[in-house]
Amino acid sequence: MKTYYKGWRARFYDTIWRTFTIRTLRAVLAMIDFAALQAVAEQHGRLPRVLDAACGTGILLKLISGQLPSFEGYGVDASSDMLKQAEQTLRDNPHVSLQQAVLGPGETANLPFSAGMFDLIVCTNALHYFVEPEKTLAGLRRLLAKEGQLVVEDFARRTAPFPWSSFERLMRWVDPGYVRAYTLSEARDICTSAQFEVVQEKVVKVDWLWRAWVLRLRYVN
């Protein structure tokens, strides 16, 4: 993943993937329960805390700030070059802090945050990089506050007659960090194995090639 998201690919990421980003992140925003986030201040006497795990160029945090003006935002990404783009995207959002970190199967998904810290975690276009997706999502679960929500999105594995095996070989050649993409059903099973309950789900048709799915999850106590 670090190899692919460097240099010119990081600088022009938003241009190259513009259509995919617009259509998938629109679905992600629609999935977030903003009313629950806005109630955090009244219920807990603090601003809602939002984590974008694999924040890329920071576009999603920017979009969230348009609907949730007051919050503590955090973005982490494995690529320092993508974080440089995020710094520019979020330069007018001083309430958002960025940090380089690699998501993984650790206790808190290898991230330097306290358990129960976040009211919302978003993780987009990253599941296909996880070697142990259930354990990584379980780590993100531990970072959620009580009644917190996790919204996960990724491009979808296509089924026959689409020649996915050949397409997947091409993706691994372009991006050696790629592990595996999942159908909506497979993604749902991964999330439930990580002790999440699926609250809402949606399939997104991006264009003739790409499909995506979005899931809103909550922790099953």
N, C-alpha and C positions, 0 to 999 in steps of 0.2 A: 504493500500500500504506500509506504514512504517513497518508493522508487517512482511510482506513477504520478503522484501528486506533488511534483517538483517543477521548478523552472517555468517554462512557457505554459505547461498544462495547468499550473496553479494560477498564473496570471490571466489566462484566457478561459478558465473553467466556466465562469458564468456566461460567457458568450457561446462556448461550444455546447453546453448543456442547458441553454436557456429554456427551450420548450419543455424539456423534462422537468427542470426545476420549477417552473411556473405551475405546471399542472399537478405535480405531486405535492408540492408544498401548500398549494391551495387546498388540497384534500386533507393534509395534515392540520392546517389551521382550523378547518371545519370540524375536525375530530376533537380538538381540545375543549375541555369544559372550562371556559373563561369565567363563568359565574362562580364556580367553586374556587378559582384562584382569587377572584375579587373579594370573596368572603373571608379569606385568610386573615387579613388585617383586623377585621372585626372580631373574629373568633380567637385569634392567637396574639393579637397586638403587635404584629410585625408584618413587613412586606412579604408577599409570596416569593419563594425562591425557585428559580428555573434553571435547569441544566440542559444544555445542548451537548450531548455526548456524540462526538464526531461532527463538530460544527462547521467544518469546511470553511467557506468564505464568509460565514456569518449572516447569510441572508435570512435564515429562519428566525434567528434572534431579533433581527431588525423588524421582520414582519410581526413577531409577537409583541414587540414594543409598541407597534401601532394600535394594538387592541388591548394592551395591558400597560398603560403608561408608567405605573409605579411598581417596580419589582426589582429584586436582586437577581441579576443574570450572570451565568457562568458558561463559558464555552471551552471545550477541550477538543483537541485534534492531534493526530499523530504527526502531521506535516507542518513544519515550521513555515514553509512557503505559503500554505493555505492560511495559516494564522496571520501572516502578514497581510493577506487580502482581507481577512476578517477585521483586522485593526482599521483598515480604511473604510470598510462597510459600516463599522460601528463607531466611527470616530465622533459622532454626535450623540453617542449613548454612553455616558460616563458611568452609568450604573451597571455596566457589563464588564466582567473581567475575563481574560483569556489565558489559557495555559496549555502547554504542550504535554500530552499524555497519551499512552497507548491503551485502549480498552482491552481487557483480558479477563480470564476466569478467576481472578482473585476475590477476596472477601467483599470488597466494594468495587468490583470490576477493574481493579488496579488503579483506581482514581483516588486522588489525595483529598477526599472529603469525608465528613463524619456520617455515620449511619443515621438515617432518618432526617437528613438535612433538607431534601427538596420536595416541593409540592407538585412540581411537574418536571419530568425528564422526557426529552425528545431525542430520538436516535434514528436518523434518516440515512438511507443509502449506505449502510455499514454492515448489516447482518451477514452479507455474503463474504465478508472478510474474517468472520469469527471462526476460529478453529474449534472452539467449544461453545457454541451459541447458548445452550441452556445454562451453563455455568456463568457466562458473561452476563446474561439477562438476570440471573439470580443475584449477581453482584449489584447490578443497577437497582434491583428490587430493594436491597438492603439500604440503599441511599434514599429511598422514598419515605417521606413523612406519613404518618397515619392518614388515610384517606387520599394519599397522593396518587397521581396518575402518570402512567408511562405511555407515550405514543411512539410506536415503531413503524417505520416505512422502509420499503426496499423495492427494487425492481423484481418482477416475478419470473420464475422459471416457466418457460412456455412448454406446452405439451404437444404431442403429435397432432397434426402432421408437421409442425414446425421442427426444423432440423437442429434441435437444441444441442445435441452432443457436438456437432461440428462448430456451432456458434460458441460453445463453451471453450473448446480448444483455442479458438481465436482470442477469446477474452483472456485466457491464461497466458497467451503469447504477448498480448498487449500489456497486461497487468499481472505480473507474477504473484502478487499478493492475493489475487482472487481465489476463494476457496470453493464456494457453492452458493447458488441462488435457490430460492424455495418458492413453491406454489403457496397460495394463501392457506390451503389446508395444512401443508407442512409447517408453515410459520405459526399457525394457530397451535399445532401440537407442541412445538418448541416452547411457546409461551406458557402453555398450561403445565409443561414439564418443569418450568422454572417457577411454578406456584403462582401464576397469574390467572386472573379471570378475565376473559375477553368481554369487554363491555360493548364495543362497537367495532365494526369492520367494514372495509370498502375496497373494491377493486377499481383501479384507475386505468383507462386506456389512454396512453400518451400519444401514440401514433401507430403506424403500420407495424413497427418493430417492437416497441417497448410497451410492456404492461407493468403495473405496480400494484401493491396492496398497502393498506394502512390499517393498523390495529390500535385501538385504545384499550389499555389494560389497567387493572387494579390488583393490588396484592391480596391474595386469599389468606386471611389470618388463620 
